[in-house]
């Protein structure tokens, strides 16, 4: 039985409506939202998340959280909460697995760097860029044909603001026209995902930092440990149970005051000890050089070759060929939308950390140099 508090404000036909309807044969046994979740999971942008940074860059330790693990944590936490509140867990799951598809290589540092290359002077929000990914870039211009409710939840998941309690907005938005991430989703499930994003990363980031010896366990604020616990599983358990209890009692998605204060103390500690630590921020200039190298090189290539896909092979390197393939597959979409200035940005923003690193190395020392030397050696022999 659903709780009477949690009735979504818009008509159900709005939430289930597709962005660009395509005929589908028969009735889908999965239901609209689980169908959306499977479309996301089978997409290329989702697969690339396994090689994108969550907090710690290209870790050699296999047990450090990557972006794909984070989105799965968010999805499972959100689905659990929704079951307890009588909400649609399939909708929460779909928003959860899709919410970070727009993250750039190298995590939030990469996002800050790429912001300077954003076309038309716009601000880069990974939330809105995730919407661009599911609406347009996935499937080389086809998009994933997701429901409004899932798309809105993705665009407004904003996990970097930490309100104690939120309730859905009561307006239908033209999502394509959003320029910022202010406001809340219009579904309770979207609000749950927004809270679950924070629950998922606060304890896990702490756990990873401890494993990498960036801090000591005794450095964690004592008040936070007393209320929330000291391990990731304890922290998640406390936050989830408190959110469920508070939400059922008060009719908004939120935390009790003691738990919220402990949560904020732990987040503040994470920002000081992890996210803004010199151990991480020292990588900024390094990543900036990598992304600038790629942006300058690919911009020069696109200016030189444009839509003539076959000419990119003249560069004799894998990056140029793969970029040329992307240009060819997306050329009609970009030209119809007059978005030529997005080509290079979209390609770089979709890269994984490892691919960006390899590509930058290839630009600096193309493989054709070594091939030429091999030819000389063969001739001498």
C-alpha positions as CSV (number, residue, x, y, z in Angstrom):
1,X,0.0,0.0,0.0
2,X,1.4,3.4,-0.9
3,X,1.5,6.2,1.7
4,X,-1.0,8.9,1.1
5,X,1.8,11.5,1.4
6,X,3.5,10.4,-1.7
7,X,1.3,11.1,-4.7
8,X,3.1,12.6,-7.6
9,X,1.7,16.1,-8.6
10,X,1.5,15.7,-12.4
11,X,-0.7,13.4,-14.4
12,X,0.7,9.9,-15.1
13,X,0.5,10.5,-18.8
14,X,3.1,13.3,-18.5
15,X,5.6,11.1,-16.6
16,X,5.3,8.2,-19.1
17,X,5.4,10.3,-22.3
18,X,8.4,9.8,-24.6
19,X,10.6,12.6,-25.8
20,X,10.5,11.4,-29.4
21,X,7.9,8.6,-29.7
22,X,8.9,5.7,-31.9
23,X,6.4,2.9,-32.7
24,X,6.9,-0.1,-30.5
25,X,5.2,-3.4,-31.4
26,X,2.9,-4.9,-28.7
27,X,3.0,-4.3,-25.0
28,X,6.3,-4.3,-23.3
29,X,6.2,-6.8,-20.3
30,X,8.9,-4.8,-18.5
31,X,6.8,-1.7,-18.0
32,X,7.8,1.8,-19.0
33,X,10.4,2.5,-16.3
34,X,12.1,-0.9,-16.2
35,X,12.3,-0.7,-20.0
36,X,14.1,2.7,-19.6
37,X,16.5,1.1,-17.1
38,X,17.5,-1.7,-19.5
39,X,17.9,0.8,-22.4
40,X,20.4,2.7,-20.2
41,X,22.3,-0.3,-19.1
42,X,22.7,-1.6,-22.6
43,X,23.9,1.7,-23.9
44,X,27.6,2.6,-24.8
45,X,27.7,5.6,-22.4
46,X,26.7,3.4,-19.5
47,X,29.4,0.8,-20.4
48,X,32.1,3.5,-20.4
49,X,31.3,4.4,-16.8
50,X,33.4,1.4,-15.6
51,X,36.5,3.4,-16.7
52,X,35.5,6.8,-15.5
53,X,36.6,8.3,-12.2
54,X,34.4,8.6,-9.2
55,X,36.9,10.3,-6.9
56,X,40.3,8.6,-7.2
57,X,41.8,8.7,-10.7
58,X,42.6,5.5,-12.6
59,X,43.2,3.5,-9.4
60,X,45.3,0.4,-9.7
61,X,43.4,-1.0,-6.7
62,X,40.5,-3.0,-8.1
63,X,38.4,-2.3,-5.0
64,X,38.3,1.5,-5.4
65,X,34.9,2.8,-6.5
66,X,34.5,3.7,-10.1
67,X,31.6,5.7,-11.7
68,X,29.7,2.6,-12.7
69,X,29.8,1.2,-9.2
70,X,28.6,4.6,-7.9
71,X,25.5,4.7,-10.1
72,X,24.6,1.1,-9.1
73,X,24.9,2.0,-5.4
74,X,22.6,5.0,-6.0
75,X,20.1,2.9,-7.9
76,X,19.9,0.1,-5.3
77,X,19.7,2.6,-2.4
78,X,16.9,4.6,-4.1
79,X,15.0,1.4,-5.1
80,X,15.2,0.2,-1.4
81,X,13.8,3.5,-0.1
82,X,11.0,3.6,-2.7
83,X,9.9,0.1,-1.7
84,X,9.6,1.2,1.9
85,X,7.7,4.3,1.0
86,X,5.3,2.6,-1.4
87,X,6.8,4.3,-4.5
88,X,7.8,3.0,-7.9
89,X,11.2,1.3,-7.4
90,X,11.5,0.8,-11.2
91,X,11.4,4.5,-11.8
92,X,14.0,5.1,-9.1
93,X,16.2,2.4,-10.5
94,X,16.1,3.9,-14.0
95,X,16.9,7.4,-12.8
96,X,19.7,6.0,-10.6
97,X,21.5,4.0,-13.3
98,X,21.3,7.0,-15.7
99,X,22.0,9.9,-13.5
100,X,25.7,10.2,-14.1
101,X,26.0,9.4,-17.8
102,X,27.2,12.9,-18.5
103,X,30.3,12.9,-16.3
104,X,33.5,13.9,-18.1
105,X,36.8,12.0,-17.8
106,X,38.7,12.6,-14.6
107,X,35.6,13.2,-12.4
108,X,34.7,16.7,-11.2
109,X,38.2,18.1,-12.0
110,X,37.6,17.1,-15.6
111,X,34.2,18.8,-15.5
112,X,35.8,22.0,-14.3
113,X,38.4,21.9,-17.0
114,X,35.9,21.1,-19.8
115,X,33.7,23.9,-18.7
116,X,36.0,26.3,-20.4
117,X,35.4,24.5,-23.8
118,X,31.6,24.4,-23.4
119,X,30.0,25.6,-26.7
120,X,28.3,28.9,-27.0
121,X,29.4,30.1,-23.6
122,X,27.2,27.8,-21.6
123,X,28.0,26.4,-18.2
124,X,28.8,22.7,-18.0
125,X,26.5,20.8,-15.6
126,X,27.0,17.1,-15.7
127,X,23.3,16.7,-14.8
128,X,22.1,18.5,-17.9
129,X,24.8,16.9,-20.0
130,X,23.5,13.5,-18.9
131,X,20.2,14.5,-20.4
132,X,21.9,15.4,-23.6
133,X,23.5,11.9,-23.6
134,X,20.3,10.0,-23.2
135,X,18.3,12.3,-25.5
136,X,20.8,12.6,-28.3
137,X,24.3,11.2,-28.1
138,X,23.4,7.6,-27.2
139,X,22.8,5.6,-30.3
140,X,24.6,8.2,-32.5
141,X,21.8,10.6,-32.5
142,X,18.9,8.3,-31.8
143,X,18.8,8.8,-28.1
144,X,17.3,6.2,-25.7
145,X,13.6,7.3,-26.1
146,X,13.2,7.6,-22.3
147,X,10.1,8.7,-20.4
148,X,9.7,12.2,-19.1
149,X,9.9,11.1,-15.5
150,X,13.3,9.4,-15.9
151,X,14.7,12.2,-18.0
152,X,13.6,14.8,-15.5
153,X,15.0,12.8,-12.6
154,X,18.4,12.6,-14.4
155,X,18.5,16.3,-15.2
156,X,17.6,17.4,-11.6
157,X,19.4,14.9,-9.5
158,X,22.0,17.4,-8.3
159,X,23.9,15.5,-5.6
160,X,26.1,18.4,-4.6
161,X,23.4,20.3,-2.6
162,X,22.5,19.1,0.8
163,X,19.0,20.1,1.9
164,X,17.6,18.4,5.0
165,X,14.2,17.8,3.4
166,X,12.8,18.1,-0.2
167,X,9.4,17.7,-1.8
168,X,8.6,17.5,-5.6
169,X,8.1,20.6,-7.7
170,X,4.6,20.9,-9.1
171,X,5.5,22.0,-12.7
172,X,6.1,20.3,-16.0
173,X,9.3,21.6,-17.6
174,X,10.6,21.8,-21.1
175,X,13.7,19.8,-20.2
176,X,15.6,20.7,-23.4
177,X,15.4,24.4,-22.4
178,X,16.9,23.9,-19.0
179,X,20.1,26.0,-18.5
180,X,20.7,25.3,-14.8
181,X,19.9,22.6,-12.2
182,X,17.8,24.7,-9.8
183,X,14.6,23.1,-8.6
184,X,13.6,19.6,-7.7
185,X,12.1,16.7,-9.8
186,X,8.3,16.6,-10.0
187,X,8.3,12.9,-8.8
188,X,8.9,11.6,-5.3
189,X,11.1,8.9,-6.9
190,X,13.3,11.6,-8.4
191,X,13.6,13.3,-5.0
192,X,14.6,9.9,-3.4
193,X,17.3,9.4,-6.1
194,X,18.6,12.9,-5.3
195,X,19.0,12.1,-1.6
196,X,20.3,8.6,-2.4
197,X,23.2,10.1,-4.5
198,X,24.6,11.7,-1.3
199,X,24.0,8.6,0.8
200,X,25.8,6.5,-1.7
201,X,29.0,8.5,-1.9
202,X,29.7,9.9,1.6
203,X,30.6,6.6,3.2
204,X,32.1,5.0,0.1
205,X,34.5,7.9,-0.6
206,X,35.5,7.7,3.1
207,X,36.1,4.0,2.8
208,X,38.3,4.4,-0.3
209,X,40.3,7.2,1.2
210,X,41.0,5.0,4.3
211,X,42.1,2.1,2.0
212,X,44.4,4.4,0.1
213,X,45.8,5.8,3.4
214,X,44.8,9.4,2.6
215,X,43.5,9.7,6.2
216,X,43.2,7.7,9.4
217,X,40.0,6.4,10.9
218,X,40.6,8.3,14.1
219,X,40.5,11.6,12.0
220,X,36.8,11.1,11.3
221,X,34.7,13.5,13.4
222,X,33.7,11.6,16.6
223,X,30.1,13.0,16.6
224,X,29.5,11.6,13.1
225,X,30.9,8.2,14.1
226,X,28.7,8.1,17.2
227,X,25.5,8.7,15.2
228,X,26.2,7.3,11.7
229,X,28.8,4.7,12.3
230,X,32.4,4.3,11.1
231,X,32.0,2.0,8.1
232,X,30.3,2.5,4.7
233,X,27.7,-0.2,5.5
234,X,26.9,1.3,8.9
235,X,26.6,4.8,7.4
236,X,24.3,3.7,4.6
237,X,22.2,1.7,7.0
238,X,21.7,4.6,9.4
239,X,21.0,7.1,6.7
240,X,18.5,4.9,4.8
241,X,16.6,3.9,7.9
242,X,16.4,7.4,9.2
243,X,15.3,8.8,5.8
244,X,12.5,6.2,5.6
245,X,11.3,6.8,9.1
246,X,11.4,10.6,8.8
247,X,9.7,10.7,5.4
248,X,6.9,8.4,6.6
249,X,6.3,10.6,9.6
250,X,6.6,14.1,8.0
251,X,5.6,13.7,4.3
252,X,8.8,15.0,2.8
253,X,12.0,13.2,1.8
254,X,14.5,14.0,4.5
255,X,16.4,13.3,7.6
256,X,15.9,13.8,11.3
257,X,17.8,16.7,12.8
258,X,20.5,14.7,14.7
259,X,21.3,12.5,11.7
260,X,21.3,15.4,9.3
261,X,23.8,17.3,11.5
262,X,26.0,14.3,11.7
263,X,25.7,13.8,7.9
264,X,26.7,17.4,7.3
265,X,29.7,17.1,9.7
266,X,30.9,14.0,7.8
267,X,30.4,15.7,4.4
268,X,32.3,18.7,5.6
269,X,35.1,16.4,6.7
270,X,35.2,14.6,3.4
271,X,35.5,17.9,1.5
272,X,38.4,19.0,3.6
273,X,40.2,15.7,3.8
274,X,39.4,14.2,0.4
275,X,37.8,16.3,-2.3
276,X,39.9,19.5,-1.7
277,X,43.0,17.7,-0.5
278,X,46.3,18.5,-2.2
279,X,46.6,14.8,-3.0
280,X,43.7,15.2,-5.5
281,X,43.8,18.8,-6.6
282,X,47.5,18.5,-7.6
283,X,46.2,16.5,-10.6
284,X,44.3,19.5,-12.0
285,X,47.2,20.9,-14.1
286,X,48.1,17.5,-15.4
287,X,44.5,16.7,-16.5
288,X,44.2,20.2,-17.9
289,X,47.2,19.6,-20.2
290,X,45.7,16.3,-21.3
291,X,42.3,17.7,-22.2
292,X,43.8,20.9,-23.8
293,X,46.0,18.7,-26.0
294,X,43.0,16.7,-27.1
295,X,40.8,19.7,-27.6
296,X,43.4,21.6,-29.7
297,X,44.3,18.6,-31.8
298,X,40.7,17.5,-32.5
299,X,39.6,21.0,-33.2
300,X,42.4,21.4,-35.7
301,X,41.4,18.1,-37.4
302,X,37.7,19.0,-37.6
303,X,38.6,22.5,-39.0
304,X,40.8,20.8,-41.6
305,X,38.7,17.8,-42.6
306,X,35.2,18.7,-41.5
307,X,32.6,16.1,-42.6
308,X,35.0,14.4,-45.1
309,X,35.3,11.3,-43.0
310,X,37.8,9.5,-45.2
311,X,40.4,12.2,-44.8
312,X,40.9,11.6,-41.1
313,X,42.8,8.4,-41.8
314,X,45.6,10.5,-43.2
315,X,46.7,11.2,-39.7
316,X,47.9,7.6,-39.3
317,X,46.7,7.3,-35.7
318,X,43.9,5.6,-34.0
319,X,42.5,8.7,-32.3
320,X,42.0,10.5,-35.6
321,X,40.4,7.4,-37.2
322,X,38.0,6.9,-34.3
323,X,37.1,10.6,-34.2
324,X,36.5,10.5,-37.9
325,X,34.2,7.5,-37.4
326,X,32.3,9.5,-34.8
327,X,32.0,12.5,-37.1
328,X,30.7,10.3,-39.9
329,X,28.0,8.7,-37.7
330,X,26.9,12.0,-36.2
331,X,27.3,14.3,-39.2
332,X,23.6,14.4,-40.2
333,X,22.5,15.0,-36.6
334,X,24.9,17.9,-36.0
335,X,24.2,19.5,-39.3
336,X,20.5,19.3,-39.0
337,X,20.7,20.9,-35.5
338,X,23.4,23.5,-36.5
339,X,25.6,22.1,-33.7
340,X,29.0,21.9,-35.4
341,X,30.5,23.6,-32.4
342,X,29.5,20.6,-30.2
343,X,31.4,17.9,-32.2
344,X,34.8,18.1,-30.4
345,X,33.3,18.8,-27.0
346,X,30.9,15.8,-27.2
347,X,33.7,13.5,-28.3
348,X,36.0,14.4,-25.4
349,X,33.3,14.6,-22.8
350,X,32.4,11.0,-23.6
351,X,35.9,9.6,-23.2
352,X,37.0,7.4,-20.3
353,X,40.0,8.4,-18.3
354,X,42.2,5.7,-19.8
355,X,41.2,6.5,-23.4
356,X,41.9,10.2,-22.8
357,X,45.3,9.4,-21.5
358,X,46.2,7.0,-24.3
359,X,44.9,9.5,-26.9
360,X,47.0,12.3,-25.5
361,X,50.1,10.1,-25.6
362,X,49.3,9.2,-29.2
363,X,48.9,12.8,-30.2
364,X,52.4,13.6,-28.7
365,X,54.0,10.5,-30.3
366,X,52.0,9.0,-33.1
367,X,52.5,5.3,-33.7
368,X,53.6,6.0,-37.3
369,X,57.0,7.2,-36.0
370,X,57.7,3.7,-34.6
371,X,56.4,2.1,-37.8
372,X,58.8,4.1,-39.8
373,X,61.7,3.0,-37.7
374,X,60.6,-0.6,-38.0
375,X,60.7,-0.2,-41.8
376,X,64.3,1.1,-41.6
377,X,65.3,-1.9,-39.4
378,X,63.7,-4.4,-41.8
379,X,65.5,-2.8,-44.8
380,X,68.9,-3.0,-43.0
381,X,68.4,-6.6,-42.2
